[in-house]
Amino acid sequence: MKQISKKVLAFTTICFMMIGMFCIGSYAVSDQSSASQALNTAFQYPVTQEDAGWENLNTLEKKIEACEVPNGTVEHMTTKALVETVVNYPLIINIYAFNTFEDGIQSVSEYFNGLSELISRKDAMEELAAYSEQNDVWDENTDVSFYCAKDLLAYLESKMQNSTTSDIDPTNPPEGGGRAVDINTPGGNTTFGSHNLSWGSFEGLTYEKSVAIREGFMRTYESTVLLGEITPMYNCHSYAWLRDYQDDVRFICDEFPEDNEYTNYWLKTPEDIIDESSYVETDEEVGAIAYYTSDHSAVVYSLPSRGEPVVISKWGSNSLFRHELSDCPYGYGSVSYWVADY
C-alpha cells in the first residue's frame, strides 16, 4: 500500500512539473513574440501636441519627461522603427532652434536617446532615405516630421564627406551668404560674427520651410507670442547683447560704420563680452539678459507675481518670440542674468 502511494505521489509530482514547464514555455514564447513585435514598431508617445494634456506641460523639462522613451527600448528597435520614433518625437522641432543644425542635434541628443542611437546606426542613412521616399510630400506638407528625415539624411551624408549642412559658421560664411566680420565689444576688444547673412548661408533651409518650422514651434510651446518676422540676418545673441550699441556712439563693426543695426549682424557667442567684465551678473530683473547654459540669450520682459520670468528671444534663424523662461527649446539647463557695467 505504501509502495502504491509513493508511486502515485511521484507520478503526480512529475505531472505538475510538466504542466509548469509547459506554462513557462508558453509564456516565454508569448513574451518573446511581444518583444519581437515591439522591436519592429515605432514607439507610441503617451502625449503629443495634439492631446489636451500637452497644454499643462509648461516647461521644456516637463515635456521631456512626458515624452521619454523607456531605457533599453531604442537600443533593441530595428532602424526602420527607430527612424519613425525619431521623426515623430514631439520635441524633434528643437533641432531647428539653434545657431547650426549640428548644434541642434547635439542639444536634443542630450535628453532624447533615440536621436543619438539613430545617428550611431550603420544603416541609418539607408532607412532615412527609404522613409523620405515613402513619405515624399516635401512641397505640400508642413509637418516637421516629413522633412526632418531628409535633413537628418543630408546631415549624415555631409558627415561622411567631412562637411556640414543646414549650418553656418559665422567666422566663415559660404559664398553668397554674408561676410565674416569682427564685432566690437564694449571693452574695446573684438569677437567673431557675420554681417548681412541670407538664406544662402543655410544650405537646405528656405523661408517657406522656416514658416513650417515656426508653426511647429508655436504648436509645441503654447506660451509663445510671435513678435517678429522670420529672418536669418541676426540671432539670439545679437538681439540680447548688441541692441545697446544703437544708443551709443560706438559702432558694432568698424568695417560697416554706416550699418549699426543689430538686426544685420550674427554674433557667434557672447562669451568674449562676458569674459571682459563688460557685464555683471545680477538677479532677475526687467531688461536683464538671460543667458542659458544651452547657448541661448534672451531679454527679460516681465516678472509675473507668480511663475517664472517672461522673456523675449530670437530662435535661431527663425522668428522673435515672447515666451516663459523655460517654455522654449533651450529651457533644460540653468540660466544666469546679466546687466551692462560700462
Summary of the structure (lengths in Angstrom):
residues: 342
radius of gyration: 26.6
end to end distance: 106.2
largest distance: 114.4
contacts: 1034
relative contact order: 0.11
helix: 43%
strand: 14%
